[in-house]
Amino acid sequence: MLVFPEGAQFTTGACAFLDEHPSGDPGDTKVYVRLAIQGFPVDIHAMLDTGSTWSVLEPEVSEALGLSQAQGLGKITLSTRVGQVAGTLHNIPVTIVAEQGQQLEVDAVFFAPENWPHCSFIGYRGFLEKIRFAVDAQENRFYFGAPISHAHPAAKS
């Protein structure tokens, strides 16, 4: 795993990421990370998008989880590259699946759109802001771990 210069752990788990979505949908090369979502029977691959405010669930997943547009943390409209999309925010426990080290459970916030023709995304607010992560593009490795205490000297710099 990755460590700070003085030896404290920066990350506690790692996994390979995919350059393309497993569905074979053609497009630009991206970073797809494997997630296990509580209540969904199979792991999914979600695109890492540090520029996305919220994580987004594809309709197949939000429907299988029974996420209602009337429930959740509230309705919002998300501005996306395909226009305005209405939906609801939900707290969803997810696990970043580790191939090396420890898996990481995250109580993440996901946007469940009313209409969404794309895959799932991992966004900043409610997910990435809660973890430490690094991407090694040369080795196709995604490193992750829980945030360290603010009392840690490296966290102050």
ABEGO torsion letter per residue (X at the ends): XBBBAAGBBABABBBBBBABBAAGBBEBBBBBBBBBBBGBABBBBBBBBAABABBBBBAAAAAAAGBBAABEAEBBBBBBAAEBBBEBBBBBBBBBBBABEBBBBBBBBBBBBABBABBBBBBABGBAAABBBBBBAAAGBBBBBBBBBAABAAAAX
